[in-house]
Amino acid sequence: MQDQSAVAPDDTILAWAREHYGEQVYSPVETFYGDFTGDGLDDALAWILYPSGGNSDYLVVALFRNEGGVMAYHRSIDNVFGGNPRDVVFEKGSIRLTSTMPTPDDPRCCPTGSQDWVIDTD
């Protein structure tokens, strides 16, 4: 068994994603760090993409708690969508972010809108 203290957080999150969604998970996983538990340690929000078999990708937004220096899966978020996550702000109990979303007149390839999200991390 590998010493968990020697594994980088991004590697732990990618390994978890591939275990649950297959080796086709895109690497690197887009990961954002900040404290959502209020314990002073950086937790993580992972934006995990993997192929759907069609002309789009599946998205999983997963939260990871920092448990003694090891990223432990907390839960997945079902109601956040889009691409190009940005402006990520961690607070105790929540994470705010913006993603790119299509507007009604956008072609499927080229979304130009944006959506703000608030994720309850409890």
RODODO-579266 format. One record per atom (N, C-alpha, C): atom name; residue number from 1; x, y, z. Coordinates in steps of 0.1 Angstrom, whole numbers, plus 5000, padded with zeros to 4 digits. Layout:
N
  name  resi     x     y     z
    CA   NUM     X     Y     Z
...
END
This chain:
122
  name  resi     x     y     z
     N     1  5008  4988  5000
    CA     1  5000  5000  5000
     C     1  5009  5012  5000
     N     2  5005  5022  4992
    CA     2  5013  5034  4991
     C     2  5011  5043  5003
     N     3  5021  5050  5007
    CA     3  5020  5059  5018
     C     3  5012  5071  5013
     N     4  5000  5074  5019
    CA     4  4992  5085  5014
     C     4  4998  5098  5016
     N     5  5007  5100  5026
    CA     5  5013  5113  5027
     C     5  5022  5117  5016
     N     6  5026  5107  5008
    CA     6  5035  5110  4997
     C     6  5027  5112  4984
     N     7  5014  5111  4984
    CA     7  5006  5113  4972
     C     7  5000  5127  4971
     N     8  5003  5133  4960
    CA     8  4998  5147  4958
     C     8  4983  5147  4958
     N     9  4976  5158  4962
    CA     9  4961  5158  4962
     C     9  4956  5156  4948
     N    10  4961  5162  4938
    CA    10  4956  5160  4924
     C    10  4957  5146  4920
     N    11  4967  5139  4924
    CA    11  4969  5125  4920
     C    11  4958  5116  4928
     N    12  4955  5120  4940
    CA    12  4945  5112  4948
     C    12  4931  5114  4941
     N    13  4928  5127  4937
    CA    13  4915  5130  4931
     C    13  4914  5123  4918
     N    14  4925  5123  4909
    CA    14  4924  5116  4896
     C    14  4923  5101  4898
     N    15  4930  5095  4908
    CA    15  4928  5081  4911
     C    15  4914  5078  4915
     N    16  4908  5086  4923
    CA    16  4894  5084  4927
     C    16  4885  5085  4915
     N    17  4887  5095  4907
    CA    17  4878  5097  4895
     C    17  4879  5085  4885
     N    18  4891  5080  4883
    CA    18  4893  5069  4874
     C    18  4887  5056  4880
     N    19  4888  5054  4893
    CA    19  4882  5042  4899
     C    19  4867  5042  4897
     N    20  4861  5054  4898
    CA    20  4846  5055  4897
     C    20  4841  5057  4883
     N    21  4849  5063  4874
    CA    21  4843  5066  4861
     C    21  4852  5061  4850
     N    22  4862  5054  4853
    CA    22  4870  5047  4842
     C    22  4883  5054  4839
     N    23  4891  5047  4832
    CA    23  4905  5052  4828
     C    23  4904  5064  4818
     N    24  4892  5066  4812
    CA    24  4890  5076  4802
     C    24  4888  5090  4808
     N    25  4888  5091  4821
    CA    25  4887  5104  4827
     C    25  4899  5113  4822
     N    26  4895  5125  4818
    CA    26  4905  5134  4813
     C    26  4915  5139  4824
     N    27  4927  5139  4820
    CA    27  4938  5144  4830
     C    27  4945  5156  4824
     N    28  4947  5166  4832
    CA    28  4945  5166  4846
     C    28  4930  5170  4849
     N    29  4925  5166  4860
    CA    29  4912  5170  4865
     C    29  4914  5184  4870
     N    30  4904  5193  4866
    CA    30  4905  5207  4870
     C    30  4901  5207  4885
     N    31  4910  5211  4893
    CA    31  4907  5211  4908
     C    31  4910  5225  4914
     N    32  4901  5229  4922
    CA    32  4902  5241  4929
     C    32  4903  5238  4944
     N    33  4911  5246  4951
    CA    33  4914  5244  4965
     C    33  4910  5256  4974
     N    34  4904  5253  4986
    CA    34  4900  5263  4995
     C    34  4894  5255  5007
     N    35  4891  5262  5017
    CA    35  4885  5256  5030
     C    35  4870  5258  5030
     N    36  4863  5247  5028
    CA    36  4848  5248  5029
     C    36  4843  5241  5042
     N    37  4852  5235  5050
    CA    37  4848  5229  5063
     C    37  4851  5238  5074
     N    38  4859  5249  5073
    CA    38  4862  5258  5083
     C    38  4873  5253  5093
     N    39  4880  5243  5089
    CA    39  4891  5237  5098
     C    39  4904  5243  5095
     N    40  4906  5252  5085
    CA    40  4918  5258  5082
     C    40  4927  5251  5072
     N    41  4922  5239  5067
    CA    41  4929  5231  5057
     C    41  4922  5233  5044
     N    42  4930  5232  5033
    CA    42  4924  5233  5020
     C    42  4917  5220  5016
     N    43  4904  5222  5013
    CA    43  4896  5211  5007
     C    43  4896  5213  4992
     N    44  4888  5205  4985
    CA    44  4889  5206  4970
     C    44  4875  5205  4964
     N    45  4874  5212  4952
    CA    45  4863  5210  4943
     C    45  4869  5205  4930
     N    46  4865  5193  4925
    CA    46  4870  5187  4913
     C    46  4860  5188  4902
     N    47  4864  5192  4890
    CA    47  4856  5193  4878
     C    47  4861  5182  4869
     N    48  4854  5171  4870
    CA    48  4858  5158  4863
     C    48  4850  5156  4850
     N    49  4858  5154  4840
    CA    49  4852  5152  4827
     C    49  4856  5138  4821
     N    50  4847  5131  4815
    CA    50  4850  5119  4808
     C    50  4841  5117  4796
     N    51  4845  5110  4786
    CA    51  4838  5109  4773
     C    51  4824  5102  4775
     N    52  4814  5107  4768
    CA    52  4801  5101  4769
     C    52  4799  5090  4758
     N    53  4808  5090  4748
    CA    53  4807  5080  4737
     C    53  4800  5087  4725
     N    54  4796  5100  4727
    CA    54  4790  5108  4717
     C    54  4798  5120  4714
     N    55  4792  5131  4711
    CA    55  4799  5143  4708
     C    55  4800  5153  4720
     N    56  4798  5147  4732
    CA    56  4799  5156  4744
     C    56  4806  5147  4755
     N    57  4808  5154  4766
    CA    57  4814  5147  4777
     C    57  4805  5147  4789
     N    58  4807  5137  4798
    CA    58  4800  5137  4811
     C    58  4808  5146  4820
     N    59  4800  5153  4829
    CA    59  4806  5161  4840
     C    59  4802  5156  4853
     N    60  4812  5155  4862
    CA    60  4810  5152  4876
     C    60  4817  5163  4884
     N    61  4809  5169  4893
    CA    61  4815  5179  4902
     C    61  4815  5173  4915
     N    62  4828  5171  4921
    CA    62  4829  5163  4933
     C    62  4837  5172  4943
     N    63  4833  5170  4956
    CA    63  4839  5177  4967
     C    63  4848  5167  4975
     N    64  4859  5172  4979
    CA    64  4868  5164  4987
     C    64  4872  5171  4999
     N    65  4872  5165  5011
    CA    65  4876  5171  5024
     C    65  4891  5167  5026
     N    66  4898  5176  5032
    CA    66  4911  5174  5036
     C    66  4911  5167  5050
     N    67  4914  5154  5050
    CA    67  4914  5147  5063
     C    67  4929  5143  5066
     N    68  4935  5152  5074
    CA    68  4949  5150  5079
     C    68  4959  5150  5067
     N    69  4956  5158  5057
    CA    69  4965  5159  5046
     C    69  4962  5150  5034
     N    70  4951  5142  5035
    CA    70  4947  5133  5025
     C    70  4933  5138  5020
     N    71  4932  5139  5007
    CA    71  4919  5143  5001
     C    71  4909  5131  5002
     N    72  4898  5132  5009
    CA    72  4888  5121  5010
     C    72  4875  5126  5003
     N    73  4870  5118  4995
    CA    73  4857  5121  4988
     C    73  4846  5124  4998
     N    74  4839  5135  4996
    CA    74  4828  5140  5004
     C    74  4815  5137  4998
     N    75  4813  5142  4986
    CA    75  4801  5140  4978
     C    75  4801  5146  4965
     N    76  4792  5142  4956
    CA    76  4791  5148  4942
     C    76  4780  5158  4942
     N    77  4780  5167  4933
    CA    77  4770  5178  4932
     C    77  4763  5175  4919
     N    78  4750  5174  4919
    CA    78  4742  5170  4908
     C    78  4737  5182  4900
     N    79  4736  5194  4905
    CA    79  4729  5205  4898
     C    79  4738  5216  4894
     N    80  4751  5213  4890
    CA    80  4760  5223  4885
     C    80  4764  5218  4871
     N    81  4764  5227  4861
    CA    81  4767  5224  4847
     C    81  4776  5234  4841
     N    82  4779  5231  4828
    CA    82  4787  5241  4820
     C    82  4801  5237  4819
     N    83  4809  5246  4814
    CA    83  4823  5245  4812
     C    83  4831  5257  4817
     N    84  4844  5256  4816
    CA    84  4853  5267  4820
     C    84  4850  5272  4834
     N    85  4850  5264  4844
    CA    85  4847  5269  4858
     C    85  4858  5280  4862
     N    86  4853  5290  4869
    CA    86  4862  5301  4872
     C    86  4856  5309  4884
     N    87  4863  5318  4889
    CA    87  4859  5327  4900
     C    87  4854  5319  4912
     N    88  4862  5309  4915
    CA    88  4858  5299  4926
     C    88  4861  5305  4939
     N    89  4852  5306  4948
    CA    89  4853  5312  4961
     C    89  4848  5302  4972
     N    90  4857  5298  4981
    CA    90  4854  5289  4991
     C    90  4851  5296  5004
     N    91  4840  5292  5011
    CA    91  4836  5297  5024
     C    91  4832  5286  5032
     N    92  4831  5287  5045
    CA    92  4827  5276  5054
     C    92  4812  5273  5050
     N    93  4810  5261  5045
    CA    93  4796  5257  5042
     C    93  4792  5259  5028
     N    94  4800  5266  5020
    CA    94  4796  5268  5006
     C    94  4808  5271  4997
     N    95  4806  5269  4984
    CA    95  4815  5273  4973
     C    95  4807  5280  4963
     N    96  4812  5291  4958
    CA    96  4806  5299  4947
     C    96  4815  5298  4935
     N    97  4809  5297  4923
    CA    97  4817  5297  4911
     C    97  4809  5301  4899
     N    98  4815  5304  4888
    CA    98  4809  5307  4876
     C    98  4813  5297  4865
     N    99  4804  5293  4856
    CA    99  4807  5284  4845
     C    99  4801  5290  4832
     N   100  4807  5286  4821
    CA   100  4802  5290  4808
     C   100  4790  5281  4804
     N   101  4779  5288  4800
    CA   101  4767  5280  4796
     C   101  4762  5286  4782
     N   102  4755  5277  4775
    CA   102  4750  5282  4762
     C   102  4738  5291  4765
     N   103  4736  5301  4756
    CA   103  4724  5309  4755
     C   103  4715  5303  4745
     N   104  4703  5307  4745
    CA   104  4693  5301  4735
     C   104  4698  5303  4720
     N   105  4705  5313  4717
    CA   105  4709  5315  4703
     C   105  4723  5309  4700
     N   106  4730  5303  4709
    CA   106  4743  5298  4707
     C   106  4743  5285  4700
     N   107  4752  5283  4690
    CA   107  4754  5269  4685
     C   107  4760  5260  4696
     N   108  4757  5248  4695
    CA   108  4761  5238  4706
     C   108  4776  5239  4708
     N   109  4784  5242  4698
    CA   109  4799  5242  4699
     C   109  4804  5253  4707
     N   110  4796  5264  4708
    CA   110  4803  5277  4712
     C   110  4794  5285  4722
     N   111  4793  5280  4734
    CA   111  4785  5287  4744
     C   111  4791  5301  4747
     N   112  4783  5311  4749
    CA   112  4788  5324  4752
     C   112  4782  5330  4765
     N   113  4773  5323  4772
    CA   113  4767  5328  4784
     C   113  4775  5323  4796
     N   114  4770  5328  4808
    CA   114  4776  5323  4820
     C   114  4765  5321  4830
     N   115  4769  5313  4840
    CA   115  4759  5310  4851
     C   115  4767  5310  4864
     N   116  4762  5317  4874
    CA   116  4768  5316  4888
     C   116  4761  5305  4896
     N   117  4769  5298  4903
    CA   117  4764  5287  4911
     C   117  4768  5289  4926
     N   118  4760  5284  4935
    CA   118  4764  5283  4949
     C   118  4761  5269  4953
     N   119  4772  5262  4958
    CA   119  4772  5248  4962
     C   119  4772  5248  4977
     N   120  4762  5241  4983
    CA   120  4761  5238  4997
     C   120  4770  5227  5000
     N   121  4781  5228  5008
    CA   121  4791  5218  5010
     C   121  4788  5209  5022
     N   122  4777  5211  5029
    CA   122  4774  5203  5041
     C   122  4769  5189  5037
END
